[in-house]
Amino acid sequence: MNPKELKEYIDEKAPNAYETFFASAKEYQNEKNQKRQPAKRWNERKVDRSVEKMWDGVISTIHNSLSLNIKGEDRKSYEAWVEFIEKSEFLVSFEEQIAEIEFE
């Protein structure tokens, strides 16, 4: 499973994680944006892109972390990834962690 496939899998199986993250991260980015000089403030689209980049970073970190638990040729197998994710109940803990995330 590559990072793009993992992102699609999480979006499908745990849509609340993305929605929760997006809301919290957007609030954080908007607060940051308000501290900028008026002439240097970002428009809404740039704020949203920044939040998307943050989400991509989360997915990348998760992908790297999960890949350490999937050995050898199984790293290329989508089914092996799904099996590990389901067996470890990763999505449950992931959604809980996202709900508790705080940005500084």
VMD Tcl script that draws the C-alpha trace (Angstrom):
set ca {
  {0.00 0.00 0.00}
  {1.43 3.34 -0.92}
  {0.64 6.63 0.86}
  {-2.04 7.58 -1.68}
  {-3.82 4.24 -1.21}
  {-3.56 4.60 2.57}
  {-5.10 8.08 2.37}
  {-7.97 6.75 0.27}
  {-8.45 3.84 2.67}
  {-8.56 6.11 5.72}
  {-10.89 8.55 3.95}
  {-13.25 5.68 3.20}
  {-13.07 3.76 6.48}
  {-12.64 6.67 8.91}
  {-14.14 9.79 7.31}
  {-14.67 11.42 10.70}
  {-10.91 11.47 11.26}
  {-10.37 13.69 8.24}
  {-13.32 15.94 9.06}
  {-12.20 16.34 12.67}
  {-8.62 17.00 11.65}
  {-9.63 19.48 8.95}
  {-11.82 21.48 11.35}
  {-9.12 21.66 14.05}
  {-6.29 22.38 11.63}
  {-8.29 25.04 9.81}
  {-9.08 26.78 13.09}
  {-5.36 26.68 13.93}
  {-4.37 28.03 10.50}
  {-7.00 30.79 10.68}
  {-5.68 31.86 14.09}
  {-2.15 31.92 12.68}
  {-3.38 33.85 9.69}
  {-4.99 36.54 11.85}
  {-1.61 37.20 13.47}
  {-0.07 38.02 10.10}
  {0.14 41.59 8.87}
  {-3.05 42.39 6.91}
  {-1.19 42.63 3.62}
  {0.40 39.22 4.18}
  {-2.71 37.30 5.23}
  {-3.62 34.24 3.25}
  {-6.86 33.87 1.37}
  {-9.24 31.01 2.20}
  {-7.89 28.82 -0.59}
  {-4.32 29.08 0.66}
  {-5.44 28.27 4.21}
  {-7.25 25.17 2.91}
  {-4.18 24.07 0.93}
  {-2.06 24.45 4.04}
  {-4.48 22.24 5.99}
  {-4.40 19.65 3.18}
  {-0.59 19.64 3.35}
  {-0.82 19.07 7.09}
  {-3.15 16.09 6.48}
  {-0.77 14.72 3.86}
  {1.98 14.95 6.48}
  {-0.13 12.95 8.93}
  {-0.78 10.29 6.29}
  {2.92 10.13 5.42}
  {3.88 9.71 9.07}
  {1.27 6.99 9.55}
  {2.39 5.23 6.40}
  {5.99 5.18 7.60}
  {4.95 3.98 11.03}
  {2.69 1.21 9.75}
  {5.25 0.06 7.20}
  {7.60 -0.83 10.07}
  {5.06 -3.46 11.15}
  {4.58 -5.02 7.73}
  {7.49 -7.20 6.77}
  {9.17 -8.10 3.50}
  {7.12 -8.57 0.37}
  {3.92 -7.92 2.32}
  {4.79 -4.21 2.21}
  {3.71 -4.25 -1.43}
  {0.48 -6.12 -0.71}
  {-2.62 -3.99 -0.23}
  {-4.35 -6.92 1.45}
  {-1.53 -7.34 3.98}
  {-1.84 -3.69 4.95}
  {-5.62 -3.95 5.34}
  {-5.23 -7.11 7.40}
  {-2.73 -5.44 9.73}
  {-4.83 -2.27 10.05}
  {-7.94 -4.26 10.90}
  {-6.22 -6.75 13.21}
  {-4.51 -3.98 15.18}
  {-7.70 -1.89 15.29}
  {-5.57 1.00 14.11}
  {-8.45 3.11 12.83}
  {-10.16 3.18 16.23}
  {-7.08 4.52 17.99}
  {-6.30 6.82 15.05}
  {-9.74 8.46 15.23}
  {-9.35 8.90 18.99}
  {-5.93 10.50 18.55}
  {-7.20 12.85 15.87}
  {-10.08 13.90 18.14}
  {-7.55 14.82 20.84}
  {-5.05 16.59 18.60}
  {-3.98 20.09 19.59}
  {-1.98 22.43 17.43}
  {0.53 24.92 18.81}
}
mol new
graphics top color blue
foreach p $ca { graphics top sphere $p radius 0.5 }
foreach p [lrange $ca 0 end-1] q [lrange $ca 1 end] { graphics top cylinder $p $q radius 0.2 }
display resetview
